[in-house]
Amino acid sequence: MKLSLRTLLGIVAGTALVMAFWTRFGEYMLALAILILLVVVSASFLCPKHNYLRTSRRRATFAIAAIVLFIASLGPAALVYTTYDPDLYEAPKAKRALLLVYSPVGRCMAFPGGPLRDGYLMYLRWWMPQRIAVKDIGWGVKIETKHQHVYIGIN
């Protein structure tokens, strides 16, 4: 794949735009990206003779997989954070970094209801050590020990 200057500038501009609005509108950006990518994949199956849609299907499928892996990475990231800072208050920079990256993912849990949300909470609980509780608070996730807690999803 050749990378032109125009493509590189587009990637940089897109990244800057996402970073500018990530903390406030990240959950909507994730949902909109998934919907657009699903439309591209669906259109590529409906019109299989178009070369552009066929090549777009591969890219869209890769992008969907990347978004799903990013959302799933909240479990290992929370495990690393709670292992590094077991009382959830001694490392404010690590806490800020975790919340900056994963607050929109925590808010994404407000979109689905029922079994999907319960499954994601069960996935997060599976990653946590036994002394750490994971609770659904409606608009995010609460990770708590006996003395401290972290809200992932609420600004």
MOHU-V243628 format. One record per residue. N is the residue number from 1. SS is DSSP state (hx for helix, st for strand, lp for the rest). Layout:
# MOHU-V243628
N_SS / N_SS
This chain:
# MOHU-V243628
1_lp / 2_lp / 3_lp / 4_lp / 5_hx / 6_hx / 7_hx / 8_hx / 9_hx / 10_hx / 11_hx / 12_hx / 13_hx / 14_hx / 15_hx / 16_hx / 17_hx / 18_hx / 19_hx / 20_hx / 21_hx / 22_hx / 23_hx / 24_hx / 25_hx / 26_hx / 27_hx / 28_hx / 29_hx / 30_hx / 31_hx / 32_hx / 33_hx / 34_hx / 35_hx / 36_hx / 37_hx / 38_hx / 39_hx / 40_hx / 41_hx / 42_hx / 43_hx / 44_hx / 45_hx / 46_hx / 47_lp / 48_lp / 49_lp / 50_lp / 51_hx / 52_hx / 53_hx / 54_hx / 55_hx / 56_hx / 57_hx / 58_hx / 59_hx / 60_hx / 61_hx / 62_hx / 63_hx / 64_hx / 65_hx / 66_hx / 67_hx / 68_hx / 69_hx / 70_hx / 71_hx / 72_hx / 73_hx / 74_hx / 75_hx / 76_hx / 77_hx / 78_hx / 79_hx / 80_hx / 81_hx / 82_hx / 83_hx / 84_hx / 85_lp / 86_lp / 87_lp / 88_lp / 89_lp / 90_lp / 91_lp / 92_hx / 93_hx / 94_hx / 95_hx / 96_hx / 97_hx / 98_hx / 99_hx / 100_hx / 101_hx / 102_hx / 103_hx / 104_hx / 105_hx / 106_hx / 107_hx / 108_hx / 109_lp / 110_lp / 111_lp / 112_lp / 113_lp / 114_lp / 115_hx / 116_hx / 117_hx / 118_hx / 119_hx / 120_hx / 121_hx / 122_hx / 123_hx / 124_hx / 125_hx / 126_hx / 127_hx / 128_lp / 129_lp / 130_lp / 131_lp / 132_lp / 133_st / 134_st / 135_st / 136_st / 137_lp / 138_lp / 139_lp / 140_lp / 141_st / 142_st / 143_st / 144_st / 145_lp / 146_lp / 147_lp / 148_lp / 149_st / 150_st / 151_st / 152_st / 153_lp / 154_lp / 155_lp
